[in-house]
């Protein structure tokens, strides 16, 4: 018996809202009709079964045909109430069906929307224009679908970037490893038979090992920056002497690689003074400058390239609160629509350059500068080439 009630209850819960309301209306009409019938019977008893002295003679109920007028009056009363209940039920059902349509239609739209999202159709939107209680729900669904679509697009983009990054890093690691393996085999098989050749082979292996170390360090640094777990030691420094010292340290190395570095300290009346102070980590500021120089050295097309470095105030002469370090080379530049993507991880403006560089230098530079409270941007100068600007806030007071 208990199982039967459970099954019955499940069937009830399985009914649609439309059927539940319809059954409820039938029950209301049925109960009302029974109540009217009982009330009519009570009226019959009161009218036809009372004696002159006020007592009830119940045997009169067995022979109601002796009271024709009372019987007809009772029947009329019963018929009137029955018709009244039928009319009320019909009107109620009409109004109920209208209410059902107003409820079921948005529920069907929501159900269809959920089905579309389940089928990964994240561009689907519910077109519901009625200004009722379902409007906020449909709007919330559309907002959620839009967010899911944005997340999906970003996820696909990040996944594509991740695959490109892995492919590029793998290529960059394999290139020096292949060279190291070849030169080691040359030493092992006696191809390098003279001391001079052996020294050349050893120097090449040492150089390729340094390239591997640099790539691995860049990848490790990128990972720490990307996770936000990279502390910087920020302090107030006079930016012009710092830039000058870094350039003097590395200028000869890049000159040997056919890239001349020129630091224009007094390029214009917007040039900053030697005692201008910024908040920076000088060790990683050097890393940023080297990465930018590496980008210019790697992609130069002239036999001997040149890069101009300048430090000047941003904006007009009245508001001197931001300095700009500009690195402008005379290389091939990039397409205008590629400027915003240069700082994306492993983005390459020219796919044919897949053999050059790890693709992380500018991304790492941008992340380091952001940690210093600044920003990076790329521009195409009128003189040609590519310009990378580093923007840093100027600090008041003396250097630490």
Secondary structure as GFF3:
##gff-version 3
##sequence-region A 1 400
A	DSSP	alpha_helix	2	14	.	.	.	ID=ss1
A	DSSP	alpha_helix	17	48	.	.	.	ID=ss2
A	DSSP	three_ten_helix	58	66	.	.	.	ID=ss3
A	DSSP	alpha_helix	68	118	.	.	.	ID=ss4
A	DSSP	alpha_helix	133	189	.	.	.	ID=ss5
A	DSSP	alpha_helix	195	226	.	.	.	ID=ss6
A	DSSP	beta_strand	235	238	.	.	.	ID=ss7
A	DSSP	alpha_helix	239	256	.	.	.	ID=ss8
A	DSSP	beta_strand	259	264	.	.	.	ID=ss9
A	DSSP	beta_strand	277	280	.	.	.	ID=ss10
A	DSSP	alpha_helix	282	299	.	.	.	ID=ss11
A	DSSP	beta_strand	305	313	.	.	.	ID=ss12
A	DSSP	beta_strand	322	329	.	.	.	ID=ss13
A	DSSP	three_ten_helix	336	341	.	.	.	ID=ss14
A	DSSP	three_ten_helix	351	353	.	.	.	ID=ss15
A	DSSP	alpha_helix	361	371	.	.	.	ID=ss16
A	DSSP	beta_strand	375	379	.	.	.	ID=ss17
A	DSSP	beta_strand	387	395	.	.	.	ID=ss18
###
